[in-house]
């Protein structure tokens, strides 16, 4: 029997990595599931819902994880809680592997195996385990809905007897999963949408959603996508050309949604102080890259700032503001990942440490950081 434990998340994290639906499937696969009482409440899953699905409810986080072979979390658990887990237990969550290296090291030293879902390889077999996709998609949607609610004008063009309301202009910077959903959402709301990215593959995707593509399409642009599907950091020369293009475009925009990221690095700065100053009062910038420092020079992570009438929103957990959907999708991602680790016939834990997906996500094992992109390089 594989024992799965789920502690409660911290006050600022409304999501949870387990739903009554995934409990049922895990129990069927031969697992026992223990959940900290109230842990699903902010996603509207009650203890009774979990119990009905076959889970046991624990009174404390420690009770939820003490006997677990696998602990499911949304965010990094504390080293203190990891210390209460069985030696050799595995923690699976969005462990934010590229920040707070010391904290990660302390967690590794507790002896638990750490799996960071953000490091999921982008191969087709792992698509249903891709938490960046499932969460960014919702964040892209929520960014537009929030920006529209903050904006003091309407988005669609309206022709009325009293005059015409012009359509708002929305500019999406970074057309990955979040950006594509932002474009689609803004289009549904009737805005005139444009978008930019450095990866050539995005050009067609933007056009297919009915938005206008704007980018510096030089030789460097043609090579900007890595084999893993992510963007490369761009040269200073490219950044200069890109800044000129953006400066000309952004001054006429009403809502700007920025989502540009490069894995393992601070977010590229795409909107300067001068660009913000050129924008119309009432314009809104939603900076989804705030957690990585922001795509706008003036973003304050976690805050909304007003600079000359332009509001810059640096919310840190937009997916967490749609917790019911975000938890459901995240729990499904975890379930598919777990199914790789459980031998259904023997109803036992069987981790194939050589599997590309296991190797790709494994951050720490037996007290040490082991992921090649995180482990200290040999001298
Ligand atoms: P991301 O969150 O890492 O970055 C968001 C976007 O920002 C990307 O499109 C990136 O190109 C862009 N960007 C980076 N630097 C920029 C700059 N200087 N200026 C403008 N834009 C910049 O990306 P993501 O959302 O994780 O998606 C990356 C790609 O991976 C997408 O094509 C997506 O469809 C693909 N993907 C594949 C799989 C799979 O095969 N399993 C799963 C999910 C996503």
Boltz pocket constraint, residues with backbone or C-beta under 6 A from the ligand:
constraints:
  - pocket:
      binder: B
      contacts: [[A, 121], [A, 122], [A, 123], [A, 124], [A, 126], [A, 127], [A, 130], [A, 132], [A, 133], [A, 136], [A, 173], [A, 174], [A, 175], [A, 176], [A, 177], [A, 178], [A, 179], [A, 196], [A, 197], [A, 198], [A, 199], [A, 201], [A, 202], [A, 228], [A, 229], [A, 230], [A, 231], [A, 232], [A, 234], [A, 259], [A, 260], [A, 261], [A, 262], [A, 263], [A, 268], [A, 270]]
      max_distance: 6.0
